[in-house]
Amino acid sequence: MDRMKALNDYLASTGQPTFDFFGPNANCTLDLCSPRWSVYGYRPSLGANAFYAGIFFCAMLAHVAVGVKRRAWSFMACMVCGCVDEMMGYAARVWMFYDLWNFSAFMIQVVCITTAPVFYCAAIYIVLAKTIETFAPSLSRFRPSLLYYIFIPSDMLSLVLQGAGGALSATSSGVSHTGVCIALAGLALQVTTLMLFCTIYIEYIMRYYRSGVAKRHAFHRRKSRGMTFGTRLSIFFVFEMLAVFVILARCVFRMVELREGYGGLLVRKEDLFIGLEGVLIVGAAFMLCVGHPALIFNSTRQREGSVATSSVEEAQHDK
């Protein structure tokens, strides 16, 4: 916020009224102040942010429809929380279009948009453990239950750090960098956890296909909804991993963006934010819809055309 202080010093030296540019006592309006004097240095795009709020609403409806139909409650709950978080964040940016210096709008969008992908990660981590437990637990180097204890607490800690860091950054009126550092720690933890997840998941998929178990599963499953089980399994694996990679790319971008705090150059580039935050996370939300676990888990209550819902049933089916 050094540039804001310098501007106020200049205004005071010329006898003009000074302003609070940031914080709960901000008194700037679009009639009195230039958007360049705001924390972001620009007026958020009404069209882009309204579009993102709407598209995340569509993603939420899609996940609710599939989740209720296939009874994928845990996965659906995580995805809905993430979509609602994103909707609130982008709605707050629309609010900022009309009231650029509104501190409540700024705080909501910082916290919500920063933390929303954590819920998508939680959904992915739940699916990893279920995948291993259902198909071939013996091929995994870790017990499925252990993965819950590793990834879910790490994800929750990342959520707390990012939420607390975002809130502290907002309430500090830009003076303290403590909040930014806490948010960066949360993002770093999320990146580390995602990289560990990628390593475990990719290694398991490779072992699964090399073992021949995948071919046996595909052979024993008839076509369902016009697709073989092998096709559905491939779609599931591919889109799960694509979602992980785009979330990982987004987290790296946010770490670089926040490295210099809210006074940094990248924070003032809305085109980068729209492309590397909005586009990537929208992509992840719909990738997780296309590669929904309902493709292979509990896709039907009949044994034909479905994956067994437990490793015991799977083993019995393959005999």
One Martini backbone bead per residue (centre of mass of N, CA, C, O) as a GRO file, in nm:
protein
  319
    1MET     BB    1   0.050   0.067   0.007
    2ASP     BB    2   0.262   0.289  -0.071
    3ARG     BB    3   0.117   0.438  -0.306
    4MET     BB    4  -0.114   0.551  -0.127
    5LYS     BB    5   0.057   0.719   0.064
    6ALA     BB    6   0.184   0.896  -0.154
    7LEU     BB    7  -0.082   1.016  -0.255
    8ASN     BB    8  -0.171   1.146   0.013
    9ASP     BB    9   0.076   1.326   0.044
   10TYR     BB   10   0.021   1.487  -0.209
   11LEU     BB   11  -0.262   1.592  -0.141
   12ALA     BB   12  -0.179   1.736   0.121
   13SER     BB   13   0.036   1.930  -0.015
   14THR     BB   14  -0.217   2.058  -0.204
   15GLY     BB   15  -0.492   2.070  -0.019
   16GLN     BB   16  -0.627   1.805  -0.051
   17PRO     BB   17  -0.817   1.551  -0.002
   18THR     BB   18  -0.817   1.258   0.169
   19PHE     BB   19  -0.788   0.890   0.166
   20ASP     BB   20  -0.935   0.574   0.210
   21PHE     BB   21  -0.843   0.285   0.016
   22PHE     BB   22  -0.846   0.079   0.269
   23GLY     BB   23  -1.086  -0.083   0.434
   24PRO     BB   24  -1.354  -0.016   0.651
   25ASN     BB   25  -1.282   0.319   0.601
   26ALA     BB   26  -1.338   0.355   0.319
   27ASN     BB   27  -1.404   0.668   0.102
   28CYS     BB   28  -1.422   0.574  -0.175
   29THR     BB   29  -1.524   0.652  -0.512
   30LEU     BB   30  -1.585   0.668  -0.849
   31ASP     BB   31  -1.622   0.986  -0.836
   32LEU     BB   32  -1.333   1.041  -0.671
   33CYS     BB   33  -1.183   0.776  -0.777
   34SER     BB   34  -0.954   0.583  -0.911
   35PRO     BB   35  -0.901   0.252  -0.982
   36ARG     BB   36  -0.586   0.282  -0.938
   37TRP     BB   37  -0.643   0.321  -0.609
   38SER     BB   38  -0.682   0.040  -0.571
   39VAL     BB   39  -0.570  -0.266  -0.476
   40TYR     BB   40  -0.578  -0.367  -0.795
   41GLY     BB   41  -0.600  -0.123  -1.017
   42TYR     BB   42  -0.903  -0.217  -1.084
   43ARG     BB   43  -1.206  -0.297  -1.243
   44PRO     BB   44  -1.398  -0.540  -1.230
   45SER     BB   45  -1.538  -0.757  -1.438
   46LEU     BB   46  -1.862  -0.808  -1.499
   47GLY     BB   47  -1.879  -1.033  -1.712
   48ALA     BB   48  -1.670  -1.240  -1.604
   49ASN     BB   49  -1.780  -1.270  -1.308
   50ALA     BB   50  -2.070  -1.347  -1.383
   51PHE     BB   51  -1.995  -1.594  -1.545
   52TYR     BB   52  -1.858  -1.754  -1.316
   53ALA     BB   53  -2.098  -1.766  -1.129
   54GLY     BB   54  -2.277  -1.920  -1.335
   55ILE     BB   55  -2.090  -2.169  -1.401
   56PHE     BB   56  -2.079  -2.273  -1.106
   57PHE     BB   57  -2.379  -2.324  -1.087
   58CYS     BB   58  -2.385  -2.538  -1.308
   59ALA     BB   59  -2.185  -2.730  -1.173
   60MET     BB   60  -2.353  -2.779  -0.922
   61LEU     BB   61  -2.600  -2.902  -1.061
   62ALA     BB   62  -2.450  -3.140  -1.188
   63HIS     BB   63  -2.349  -3.266  -0.918
   64VAL     BB   64  -2.626  -3.303  -0.791
   65ALA     BB   65  -2.754  -3.484  -1.004
   66VAL     BB   66  -2.543  -3.713  -0.990
   67GLY     BB   67  -2.524  -3.754  -0.681
   68VAL     BB   68  -2.821  -3.830  -0.630
   69LYS     BB   69  -2.852  -4.060  -0.837
   70ARG     BB   70  -2.565  -4.213  -0.722
   71ARG     BB   71  -2.497  -4.155  -0.419
   72ALA     BB   72  -2.247  -3.927  -0.402
   73TRP     BB   73  -2.216  -3.761  -0.126
   74SER     BB   74  -1.922  -3.677  -0.062
   75PHE     BB   75  -1.846  -3.568  -0.337
   76MET     BB   76  -2.080  -3.367  -0.362
   77ALA     BB   77  -2.023  -3.195  -0.111
   78CYS     BB   78  -1.747  -3.090  -0.200
   79MET     BB   79  -1.835  -2.963  -0.473
   80VAL     BB   80  -2.050  -2.772  -0.364
   81CYS     BB   81  -1.870  -2.608  -0.178
   82GLY     BB   82  -1.682  -2.506  -0.400
   83CYS     BB   83  -1.899  -2.367  -0.579
   84VAL     BB   84  -2.011  -2.174  -0.365
   85ASP     BB   85  -1.748  -2.031  -0.310
   86GLU     BB   86  -1.712  -1.921  -0.597
   87MET     BB   87  -1.978  -1.768  -0.620
   88MET     BB   88  -1.921  -1.572  -0.388
   89GLY     BB   89  -1.658  -1.453  -0.500
   90TYR     BB   90  -1.774  -1.346  -0.778
   91ALA     BB   91  -2.004  -1.180  -0.656
   92ALA     BB   92  -1.808  -0.988  -0.505
   93ARG     BB   93  -1.680  -0.877  -0.769
   94VAL     BB   94  -1.939  -0.754  -0.871
   95TRP     BB   95  -1.969  -0.565  -0.632
   96MET     BB   96  -1.697  -0.414  -0.695
   97PHE     BB   97  -1.790  -0.283  -0.956
   98TYR     BB   98  -1.993  -0.090  -0.789
   99ASP     BB   99  -1.790  -0.117  -0.510
  100LEU     BB  100  -1.461  -0.103  -0.503
  101TRP     BB  101  -1.419  -0.019  -0.171
  102ASN     BB  102  -1.549  -0.267  -0.055
  103PHE     BB  103  -1.452  -0.459   0.208
  104SER     BB  104  -1.643  -0.702   0.212
  105ALA     BB  105  -1.604  -0.787  -0.082
  106PHE     BB  106  -1.302  -0.832  -0.066
  107MET     BB  107  -1.301  -1.049   0.158
  108ILE     BB  108  -1.482  -1.260   0.024
  109GLN     BB  109  -1.312  -1.307  -0.238
  110VAL     BB  110  -1.051  -1.392  -0.108
  111VAL     BB  111  -1.148  -1.636   0.062
  112CYS     BB  112  -1.321  -1.800  -0.145
  113ILE     BB  113  -1.124  -1.827  -0.392
  114THR     BB  114  -0.887  -1.949  -0.231
  115THR     BB  115  -1.051  -2.210  -0.093
  116ALA     BB  116  -1.226  -2.378  -0.298
  117PRO     BB  117  -1.017  -2.602  -0.413
  118VAL     BB  118  -1.001  -2.771  -0.153
  119PHE     BB  119  -1.269  -2.927  -0.202
  120TYR     BB  120  -1.178  -3.070  -0.459
  121CYS     BB  121  -0.946  -3.221  -0.328
  122ALA     BB  122  -1.115  -3.384  -0.129
  123ALA     BB  123  -1.268  -3.543  -0.345
  124ILE     BB  124  -1.017  -3.677  -0.468
  125TYR     BB  125  -0.911  -3.822  -0.212
  126ILE     BB  126  -1.156  -4.002  -0.170
  127VAL     BB  127  -1.128  -4.152  -0.443
  128LEU     BB  128  -0.857  -4.286  -0.406
  129ALA     BB  129  -0.931  -4.478  -0.174
  130LYS     BB  130  -1.169  -4.615  -0.326
  131THR     BB  131  -1.012  -4.726  -0.564
  132ILE     BB  132  -0.824  -4.913  -0.408
  133GLU     BB  133  -1.042  -5.069  -0.245
  134THR     BB  134  -1.198  -5.182  -0.503
  135PHE     BB  135  -0.984  -5.314  -0.690
  136ALA     BB  136  -0.648  -5.327  -0.566
  137PRO     BB  137  -0.504  -5.324  -0.265
  138SER     BB  138  -0.237  -5.496  -0.318
  139LEU     BB  139  -0.105  -5.263  -0.515
  140SER     BB  140  -0.067  -5.094  -0.272
  141ARG     BB  141   0.151  -4.925  -0.042
  142PHE     BB  142  -0.127  -4.838   0.088
  143ARG     BB  143  -0.369  -4.796   0.289
  144PRO     BB  144  -0.663  -4.647   0.240
  145SER     BB  145  -0.700  -4.531   0.531
  146LEU     BB  146  -0.428  -4.375   0.535
  147LEU     BB  147  -0.502  -4.162   0.319
  148TYR     BB  148  -0.705  -4.011   0.487
  149TYR     BB  149  -0.493  -3.926   0.714
  150ILE     BB  150  -0.321  -3.757   0.513
  151PHE     BB  151  -0.510  -3.574   0.319
  152ILE     BB  152  -0.744  -3.450   0.481
  153PRO     BB  153  -0.586  -3.293   0.702
  154SER     BB  154  -0.416  -3.135   0.499
  155ASP     BB  155  -0.656  -2.996   0.361
  156MET     BB  156  -0.769  -2.855   0.615
  157LEU     BB  157  -0.515  -2.694   0.680
  158SER     BB  158  -0.512  -2.540   0.414
  159LEU     BB  159  -0.785  -2.405   0.457
  160VAL     BB  160  -0.714  -2.251   0.716
  161LEU     BB  161  -0.470  -2.092   0.610
  162GLN     BB  162  -0.610  -1.951   0.370
  163GLY     BB  163  -0.841  -1.823   0.526
  164ALA     BB  164  -0.673  -1.674   0.741
  165GLY     BB  165  -0.488  -1.521   0.546
  166GLY     BB  166  -0.710  -1.370   0.391
  167ALA     BB  167  -0.839  -1.229   0.636
  168LEU     BB  168  -0.581  -1.088   0.743
  169SER     BB  169  -0.520  -0.929   0.488
  170ALA     BB  170  -0.783  -0.764   0.497
  171THR     BB  171  -0.771  -0.653   0.807
  172SER     BB  172  -0.475  -0.504   0.770
  173SER     BB  173  -0.482  -0.296   0.530
  174GLY     BB  174  -0.188  -0.390   0.401
  175VAL     BB  175   0.044  -0.366   0.623
  176SER     BB  176   0.050  -0.671   0.664
  177HIS     BB  177   0.223  -0.991   0.571
  178THR     BB  178   0.112  -1.229   0.737
  179GLY     BB  179  -0.134  -1.323   0.574
  180VAL     BB  180   0.021  -1.392   0.316
  181CYS     BB  181   0.206  -1.607   0.444
  182ILE     BB  182  -0.021  -1.796   0.532
  183ALA     BB  183  -0.143  -1.841   0.252
  184LEU     BB  184   0.119  -1.953   0.129
  185ALA     BB  185   0.137  -2.198   0.316
  186GLY     BB  186  -0.129  -2.324   0.218
  187LEU     BB  187  -0.046  -2.349  -0.081
  188ALA     BB  188   0.209  -2.520  -0.034
  189LEU     BB  189   0.059  -2.756   0.096
  190GLN     BB  190  -0.121  -2.816  -0.146
  191VAL     BB  191   0.105  -2.877  -0.347
  192THR     BB  192   0.239  -3.106  -0.190
  193THR     BB  193  -0.011  -3.289  -0.173
  194LEU     BB  194  -0.060  -3.313  -0.480
  195MET     BB  195   0.214  -3.441  -0.548
  196LEU     BB  196   0.174  -3.689  -0.373
  197PHE     BB  197  -0.080  -3.784  -0.509
  198CYS     BB  198   0.033  -3.822  -0.794
  199THR     BB  199   0.239  -4.036  -0.720
  200ILE     BB  200   0.042  -4.249  -0.603
  201TYR     BB  201  -0.165  -4.266  -0.835
  202ILE     BB  202   0.017  -4.327  -1.079
  203GLU     BB  203   0.151  -4.577  -0.957
  204TYR     BB  204  -0.112  -4.737  -0.927
  205ILE     BB  205  -0.209  -4.735  -1.222
  206MET     BB  206   0.037  -4.881  -1.336
  207ARG     BB  207   0.003  -5.139  -1.166
  208TYR     BB  208  -0.283  -5.207  -1.257
  209TYR     BB  209  -0.223  -5.243  -1.567
  210ARG     BB  210   0.027  -5.441  -1.546
  211SER     BB  211  -0.127  -5.681  -1.386
  212GLY     BB  212  -0.423  -5.732  -1.548
  213VAL     BB  213  -0.678  -5.639  -1.392
  214ALA     BB  214  -0.812  -5.450  -1.596
  215LYS     BB  215  -0.881  -5.670  -1.807
  216ARG     BB  216  -1.062  -5.841  -1.624
  217HIS     BB  217  -1.267  -5.624  -1.563
  218ALA     BB  218  -1.348  -5.563  -1.858
  219PHE     BB  219  -1.436  -5.856  -1.933
  220HIS     BB  220  -1.667  -5.878  -1.692
  221ARG     BB  221  -1.789  -5.627  -1.839
  222ARG     BB  222  -2.046  -5.483  -1.964
  223LYS     BB  223  -2.229  -5.277  -2.118
  224SER     BB  224  -2.286  -4.920  -2.026
  225ARG     BB  225  -2.429  -4.671  -2.179
  226GLY     BB  226  -2.237  -4.757  -2.442
  227MET     BB  227  -2.003  -4.848  -2.238
  228THR     BB  228  -1.735  -4.971  -2.133
  229PHE     BB  229  -1.556  -5.015  -1.856
  230GLY     BB  230  -1.281  -4.933  -1.974
  231THR     BB  231  -1.374  -4.655  -2.073
  232ARG     BB  232  -1.473  -4.541  -1.802
  233LEU     BB  233  -1.204  -4.574  -1.656
  234SER     BB  234  -1.036  -4.388  -1.839
  235ILE     BB  235  -1.200  -4.132  -1.797
  236PHE     BB  236  -1.163  -4.116  -1.497
  237PHE     BB  237  -0.853  -4.101  -1.480
  238VAL     BB  238  -0.799  -3.863  -1.673
  239PHE     BB  239  -0.986  -3.641  -1.533
  240GLU     BB  240  -0.864  -3.653  -1.256
  241MET     BB  241  -0.573  -3.569  -1.341
  242LEU     BB  242  -0.643  -3.306  -1.483
  243ALA     BB  243  -0.758  -3.168  -1.233
  244VAL     BB  244  -0.501  -3.176  -1.068
  245PHE     BB  245  -0.318  -3.011  -1.263
  246VAL     BB  246  -0.486  -2.745  -1.266
  247ILE     BB  247  -0.477  -2.696  -0.963
  248LEU     BB  248  -0.172  -2.686  -0.944
  249ALA     BB  249  -0.131  -2.447  -1.136
  250ARG     BB  250  -0.298  -2.248  -0.972
  251CYS     BB  251  -0.128  -2.256  -0.709
  252VAL     BB  252   0.131  -2.153  -0.834
  253PHE     BB  253   0.020  -1.884  -0.927
  254ARG     BB  254  -0.069  -1.778  -0.643
  255MET     BB  255   0.213  -1.781  -0.522
  256VAL     BB  256   0.337  -1.579  -0.719
  257GLU     BB  257   0.130  -1.349  -0.681
  258LEU     BB  258   0.172  -1.333  -0.344
  259ARG     BB  259   0.476  -1.282  -0.293
  260GLU     BB  260   0.426  -0.945  -0.295
  261GLY     BB  261   0.149  -0.918  -0.240
  262TYR     BB  262  -0.102  -0.664  -0.286
  263GLY     BB  263   0.142  -0.480  -0.427
  264GLY     BB  264   0.180  -0.640  -0.666
  265LEU     BB  265   0.177  -0.687  -1.005
  266LEU     BB  266  -0.008  -0.947  -1.049
  267VAL     BB  267  -0.260  -0.845  -0.888
  268ARG     BB  268  -0.304  -0.616  -1.137
  269LYS     BB  269  -0.390  -0.875  -1.330
  270GLU     BB  270  -0.685  -0.979  -1.458
  271ASP     BB  271  -0.613  -1.168  -1.693
  272LEU     BB  272  -0.460  -1.373  -1.518
  273PHE     BB  273  -0.687  -1.438  -1.324
  274ILE     BB  274  -0.892  -1.542  -1.534
  275GLY     BB  275  -0.701  -1.765  -1.658
  276LEU     BB  276  -0.546  -1.896  -1.379
  277GLU     BB  277  -0.818  -1.922  -1.213
  278GLY     BB  278  -1.091  -1.948  -1.357
  279VAL     BB  279  -1.040  -2.151  -1.590
  280LEU     BB  280  -0.909  -2.381  -1.425
  281ILE     BB  281  -1.146  -2.428  -1.215
  282VAL     BB  282  -1.367  -2.478  -1.413
  283GLY     BB  283  -1.230  -2.718  -1.541
  284ALA     BB  284  -1.220  -2.894  -1.286
  285ALA     BB  285  -1.526  -2.911  -1.228
  286PHE     BB  286  -1.591  -3.055  -1.511
  287MET     BB  287  -1.393  -3.289  -1.497
  288LEU     BB  288  -1.534  -3.408  -1.233
  289CYS     BB  289  -1.794  -3.466  -1.401
  290VAL     BB  290  -1.693  -3.644  -1.630
  291GLY     BB  291  -1.501  -3.801  -1.399
  292HIS     BB  292  -1.705  -3.943  -1.236
  293PRO     BB  293  -1.733  -4.197  -1.000
  294ALA     BB  294  -2.007  -4.311  -1.122
  295LEU     BB  295  -1.874  -4.465  -1.360
  296ILE     BB  296  -1.763  -4.702  -1.131
  297PHE     BB  297  -1.941  -4.622  -0.881
  298ASN     BB  298  -2.251  -4.716  -0.834
  299SER     BB  299  -2.397  -4.722  -1.131
  300THR     BB  300  -2.538  -4.983  -1.016
  301ARG     BB  301  -2.717  -5.241  -0.844
  302GLN     BB  302  -2.618  -5.417  -1.045
  303ARG     BB  303  -2.372  -5.631  -1.148
  304GLU     BB  304  -2.410  -5.552  -1.418
  305GLY     BB  305  -2.214  -5.288  -1.530
  306SER     BB  306  -2.046  -5.295  -1.253
  307VAL     BB  307  -1.888  -5.207  -0.968
  308ALA     BB  308  -1.782  -5.311  -0.697
  309THR     BB  309  -1.813  -5.179  -0.356
  310SER     BB  310  -1.589  -5.395  -0.288
  311SER     BB  311  -1.317  -5.597  -0.256
  312VAL     BB  312  -1.471  -5.857  -0.200
  313GLU     BB  313  -1.661  -5.850  -0.445
  314GLU     BB  314  -1.437  -5.835  -0.654
  315ALA     BB  315  -1.301  -6.105  -0.592
  316GLN     BB  316  -1.552  -6.282  -0.640
  317HIS     BB  317  -1.602  -6.196  -0.939
  318ASP     BB  318  -1.308  -6.296  -1.054
  319LYS     BB  319  -1.340  -6.618  -0.997
   0.00000   0.00000   0.00000
